[in-house]
Amino acid sequence: MDMQVPARSGRDASVLNHRRLCKIASSPHAYVRGSTARFYELLAGMPAGTLPEGPPVWICGDAHLGNLGALAGPDGGIDIQIRDLDQTVVANPAFDLVRLALSLVTAALNATLPGIVTARMMDAMADGYADGIADPEGAERGVDPSEIVVTTKRRALGRRWRHLSRERLKGKAARLPRGSRFFDLDPDEQASLTALVRDPEIRRLVLALGSAADGAEIRLLDAAYWIKGCSSLGRLRYAALVEVLGGDRPQLALLDVKEAVPHLAPAAAGIAVPPDHAERVVAGARALSPNLGDRMVAGHVGDRAGGTPVTVRELLPQDLKIDAEQFSRGEAVRVSRHLAAILGRAHGRQMGAADRRTWIDAVRAPGPGPDAPGWLWSVVTDLMGAHQRGYLEHCRRIAREARDAA
């Protein structure tokens, strides 16, 4: 379902779409992040056999740099895992590796790093990813740690509810601040969000993550339409502030309610996935990012044709994306290896020993001749050219629209 936001002040669908297009135009890396459909169109147009066919596993489907980051675990620890699973599906794991490589190489070019660093990054990614596949339960032990990753985990460990409250609530005690990001709901939307929070699965989700007493209950304090991210602009996205009642003192929790959309990656043939898009996202999250999957549930909002599928997750202060738009030459190679190893772990946990060995050989396969590049280099450099052209054409379109509107 591609349910667009009803037209109203601040939430007009055309305004949101223009905002999304301008965000994509902000840099070549932003364009890569925001053009997932184009990415898969380009892959589909490549000759058969260009990508190796790995064992079908749950993939992220959109494993760019911004979709990996720190996630709080149930034991209070912090792990770097995939943070966004909107596009998850059972498919060829090569899609994720190529998507991450394209994102990292584009970020490196944004940082004006020389091409020789790009070549080293690609080699490091293939090695790191293969290491993660080989040892999915402990791949990071053998990885030269990236300072960007280490710093992200350190920052996450020091965060508490007051940090999330300051960022999202802007000092409001029991209300989401209306303005450029949060907007009032229609009466039907308010009723739908109220009903959603009463769902026993939502109650279980919120109470499981806190320290509430037995018999505790939750109630909705406030809810708003949320303008957040890039890919979700123009789709249903809500924030729900709930209060946990029953402990020594009330506790607050912030829920992210996000419309579940169809996946773009071609699914593996003959393997069933949940037909409900929200249930598919939750299943993929549990397979790829346990810290996230354990605090997500599938639901529906609205009453048209059974409602719109949504995923609901509690936002925790420790959840942080990796901020790596700029990095040095050495750090570019280290972060590439480290993040690829994390991706390999997520895939490798789903494979048997024989499949892991076969897939590692395919990932590390050299080119057909002594001077020919391996498949990952060939695919990513071809995609880079197409995306650079697409980015410039996109910017030209935005510039013309701005000129015509003047």
C-alpha positions in Angstrom: 0.0 0.0 0.0 1.3 3.4 -0.9 -0.8 5.5 1.3 -0.1 9.2 0.9 -0.5 11.8 3.6 -3.8 13.7 3.3 -3.3 17.3 2.1 -3.2 19.8 5.0 -1.0 22.5 6.3 2.5 21.1 6.9 1.5 17.7 5.6 0.6 18.4 2.0 1.8 15.4 -0.1 3.3 17.7 -2.8 5.2 19.7 -0.2 6.5 16.6 1.4 7.6 15.1 -1.9 9.4 18.4 -2.8 11.1 18.3 0.6 12.2 14.7 -0.1 13.6 15.6 -3.5 15.5 18.5 -2.1 17.0 16.3 0.7 18.2 13.8 -2.0 19.8 16.7 -3.9 21.9 17.8 -0.9 24.9 15.5 -1.9 25.8 12.5 -4.0 25.7 10.4 -0.9 22.2 11.6 0.0 21.1 10.7 -3.6 22.4 7.2 -3.1 20.6 6.8 0.1 17.3 8.1 -1.3 17.3 6.2 -4.6 16.8 2.6 -3.6 14.4 1.9 -6.5 16.9 3.2 -9.0 19.6 1.0 -7.4 17.5 -2.1 -8.1 16.5 -1.0 -11.6 20.2 -0.6 -12.5 21.1 -4.1 -11.0 18.2 -5.6 -13.0 19.6 -4.2 -16.2 23.0 -5.8 -15.7 23.8 -9.0 -17.6 22.9 -12.3 -15.9 25.7 -13.6 -13.7 27.1 -10.1 -12.9 26.3 -10.7 -9.2 27.1 -14.0 -7.6 24.1 -15.8 -6.3 24.4 -16.3 -2.5 22.3 -18.6 -0.3 18.9 -17.0 0.2 18.7 -15.2 3.6 16.9 -12.3 5.1 18.7 -9.2 3.8 18.3 -5.5 4.8 17.5 -4.6 1.2 18.7 -1.0 1.8 22.0 -1.5 3.7 23.5 1.9 3.1 25.8 3.6 5.6 23.0 5.5 7.4 21.1 2.3 8.1 23.7 0.8 10.4 24.3 2.1 13.9 24.1 1.5 17.6 21.2 -0.4 19.0 20.5 -1.0 22.7 20.3 -4.7 23.7 18.1 -6.3 26.3 21.0 -6.7 28.7 21.9 -3.0 28.5 24.7 -3.5 26.1 25.2 -1.7 22.8 25.7 -3.5 19.4 26.2 -2.1 16.0 23.5 -3.6 13.8 21.2 -2.7 11.0 18.8 0.0 12.2 16.2 0.2 9.3 14.6 -2.9 7.9 11.8 -1.4 5.8 13.1 -3.2 2.7 13.9 -6.5 4.2 13.1 -9.7 2.4 14.6 -13.1 1.8 16.9 -12.6 -1.2 20.5 -12.7 -2.5 22.8 -11.4 0.2 25.0 -9.8 -2.6 22.4 -7.0 -2.8 23.3 -5.8 0.7 27.0 -6.0 0.2 26.8 -4.0 -3.0 24.5 -1.4 -1.5 26.8 -0.9 1.5 29.9 -0.7 -0.8 28.2 1.9 -3.0 27.3 4.0 0.0 30.7 3.9 1.5 32.6 4.6 -1.7 30.2 7.6 -2.4 30.9 8.9 1.1 34.6 8.6 0.4 34.4 10.6 -2.8 32.3 13.2 -0.9 35.3 13.4 1.5 37.6 14.0 -1.5 39.6 10.9 -0.8 41.8 9.6 -3.7 40.8 6.6 -5.8 43.5 4.4 -4.3 41.7 4.7 -1.0 38.5 3.6 -2.7 40.3 0.5 -4.1 41.6 -0.4 -0.6 38.1 0.2 0.9 36.6 -2.3 -1.6 39.2 -4.9 -0.8 38.7 -4.3 3.0 34.9 -4.7 2.5 35.2 -8.1 0.8 37.6 -9.4 3.5 35.6 -8.0 6.4 32.3 -9.3 5.0 33.9 -12.8 4.4 35.3 -12.8 8.0 31.8 -12.0 9.3 30.3 -14.8 7.3 32.9 -17.2 8.6 32.5 -16.4 12.3 29.0 -14.9 12.7 29.1 -15.0 16.5 32.5 -13.2 16.9 33.6 -11.5 13.8 34.4 -8.2 15.4 37.0 -9.8 17.6 39.4 -10.0 14.7 38.6 -6.6 13.1 40.8 -3.6 13.3 38.3 -1.4 15.1 37.0 1.7 13.4 37.2 4.8 15.5 33.9 5.9 14.0 32.2 2.7 15.2 33.9 2.8 18.6 32.9 6.4 19.1 29.3 5.7 18.2 29.1 2.9 20.7 30.8 5.0 23.4 28.3 7.9 22.8 25.4 5.5 22.9 26.4 4.0 26.2 26.4 7.4 27.9 22.9 8.4 26.8 19.8 8.4 29.0 16.1 9.3 28.6 16.9 12.9 29.2 18.9 13.0 26.0 16.1 11.6 24.0 13.6 13.9 25.7 15.7 16.9 24.9 16.0 16.0 21.3 12.4 14.9 20.6 10.2 16.6 23.3 12.2 19.9 23.4 11.5 20.2 27.2 7.8 19.4 27.0 6.8 17.1 29.9 3.9 15.2 28.3 3.4 16.5 24.8 5.2 16.3 21.5 6.3 19.8 20.4 4.3 20.9 17.3 6.2 22.7 14.6 8.3 21.7 11.7 8.3 17.9 12.5 5.3 17.1 14.6 1.7 17.9 13.4 -1.7 17.4 14.9 -3.8 14.4 13.9 -7.2 14.2 12.5 -9.9 12.8 14.9 -9.8 9.5 13.0 -6.1 9.3 13.2 -6.2 10.1 16.9 -8.7 7.3 17.5 -6.7 4.9 15.5 -3.5 5.6 17.4 -5.4 5.3 20.7 -6.7 1.9 19.7 -3.2 0.8 18.6 -1.7 1.6 21.9 -4.3 -0.5 23.6 -3.2 -3.5 21.6 -1.9 -6.2 24.1 1.2 -6.6 21.9 2.0 -2.9 22.2 1.6 -3.1 26.0 3.8 -6.1 26.2 6.4 -4.4 24.1 6.6 -1.2 26.2 6.5 -3.0 29.6 9.1 -5.6 28.6 11.7 -2.8 28.0 11.2 -1.0 31.2 11.2 -1.7 34.9 7.5 -1.5 35.5 5.9 -3.4 38.3 3.6 -6.4 37.8 0.2 -5.3 36.6 1.4 -2.0 35.2 -0.5 -0.4 32.4 0.2 2.1 29.7 -1.8 5.1 28.4 -1.4 7.4 25.4 -0.4 10.9 26.4 0.1 12.4 23.0 0.4 11.4 19.4 1.4 13.4 16.3 2.2 12.9 12.6 6.0 12.8 12.3 8.0 14.2 9.5 11.2 12.1 9.8 13.9 10.7 7.5 13.8 10.7 3.8 12.3 7.5 2.5 9.3 7.8 4.8 8.4 11.3 3.7 4.9 11.3 2.2 4.0 8.0 4.0 2.3 7.5 7.3 4.7 8.1 10.2 3.5 8.8 13.7 5.1 9.4 17.1 3.3 8.2 20.2 4.2 9.3 23.7 3.0 6.8 26.3 3.1 6.7 30.0 3.7 3.6 32.0 1.6 3.4 35.2 2.0 1.1 38.1 5.6 1.6 39.3 7.0 3.8 42.0 6.7 6.7 39.6 5.3 7.1 36.0 7.7 6.4 33.2 7.6 7.7 29.6 8.2 5.8 26.4 8.3 7.1 22.8 7.0 4.9 20.1 7.8 5.2 16.4 4.8 4.1 14.3 5.9 3.7 10.6 4.0 2.6 7.5 5.3 -0.7 6.2 5.9 -0.5 2.4 6.5 -3.2 -0.3 10.1 -4.3 -0.7 12.1 -3.4 -3.8 14.7 -6.1 -3.8 13.7 -9.2 -5.9 12.8 -11.9 -3.5 14.3 -15.4 -3.6 12.1 -17.8 -5.5 10.2 -20.5 -3.7 10.7 -19.1 -0.2 7.6 -17.8 1.6 7.7 -14.5 3.5 4.8 -13.0 5.5 2.4 -11.3 3.0 1.7 -8.5 5.5 4.4 -6.0 5.0 4.6 -5.1 8.7 5.0 -8.7 9.7 7.7 -9.1 7.0 9.7 -6.2 8.4 9.5 -7.6 12.0 10.5 -11.1 10.8 13.5 -9.6 8.9 14.5 -7.5 11.9 14.5 -10.5 14.2 16.8 -12.4 11.8 19.2 -9.6 11.1 19.1 -7.2 14.1 18.0 -9.0 17.2 18.3 -5.9 19.3 15.8 -4.2 17.1 13.6 -7.1 16.2 13.0 -7.9 19.9 11.3 -4.5 20.4 9.2 -4.3 17.2 5.7 -5.4 16.6 3.4 -5.4 13.6 0.1 -3.6 13.7 -2.5 -1.7 11.6 -3.9 1.8 11.7 -7.1 3.0 10.1 -10.0 0.9 9.0 -9.9 1.1 5.2 -9.5 -2.4 3.8 -8.2 -3.8 7.1 -6.1 -0.8 7.8 -2.5 0.2 6.8 0.2 -2.1 8.0 2.6 -0.4 10.4 5.6 -1.4 12.5 5.8 -0.1 16.0 9.0 0.1 18.0 10.1 1.9 21.1 12.8 4.4 20.6 15.6 4.1 23.1 18.2 6.9 23.9 21.0 4.5 23.1 19.9 4.1 19.4 22.3 6.2 17.3 23.1 6.2 13.6 26.7 6.2 12.5 27.8 9.7 11.5 30.5 9.1 8.9 30.1 11.7 6.2 33.7 12.7 6.6 36.7 10.4 7.4 40.4 10.1 6.9 42.2 7.8 4.5 43.0 5.2 7.2 39.6 5.4 8.8 37.9 4.9 5.5 39.5 1.5 5.1 38.9 0.6 8.8 35.2 1.6 8.8 34.6 -0.3 5.5 36.1 -3.5 6.9 34.3 -3.1 10.3 30.8 -2.4 8.9 31.1 -5.1 6.2 32.0 -7.6 9.0 28.9 -6.6 10.9 26.8 -7.1 7.8 28.5 -10.5 7.2 27.6 -11.5 10.7 23.9 -10.7 10.1 23.9 -12.8 7.0 26.2 -15.6 8.3 24.0 -16.3 11.3 21.3 -17.5 8.9 23.6 -19.9 6.9 24.8 -23.4 7.5 28.6 -24.2 7.5 28.6 -25.5 3.9 26.7 -22.4 2.6 29.1 -20.1 4.5 32.2 -21.7 2.9 30.7 -21.6 -0.6 29.6 -18.0 -0.2 32.9 -16.8 1.1 34.6 -18.3 -1.9 32.2 -16.5 -4.2 32.7 -13.1 -2.4 36.4 -13.3 -2.6 36.6 -14.6 -6.2 39.2 -12.7 -8.2 38.6 -11.4 -11.7 38.9 -13.6 -14.8 42.5 -12.3 -15.5 45.5 -11.0 -13.6 44.5 -7.4 -14.2 40.8 -7.9 -14.1 38.9 -6.6 -11.0 36.7 -8.8 -8.9 32.9 -8.7 -9.3 32.4 -6.3 -6.4 34.6 -3.7 -7.9 33.1 -4.0 -11.3 29.5 -3.8 -10.1 30.1 -0.9 -7.7 32.1 1.2 -10.2 29.4 0.7 -12.8 26.7 1.8 -10.3 28.8 4.8 -9.3 28.8 6.1 -12.8 25.1 5.7 -13.2 24.4 7.3 -9.8 26.6 10.2 -10.5 24.8 10.9 -13.7 21.4 10.4 -12.0 22.4 12.8 -9.2 23.4 15.6 -11.6 20.1 15.1 -13.6 18.1 15.2 -10.3 19.8 18.4 -9.2 19.2 20.0 -12.6 15.5 19.2 -12.3 15.4 20.8 -8.8 17.2 23.9 -10.1 14.8 24.2 -13.0 11.8 23.9 -10.8 13.2 26.6 -8.5 13.9 28.9 -11.4 10.4 28.4 -12.8 8.8 29.0 -9.4 10.7 32.3 -9.0 
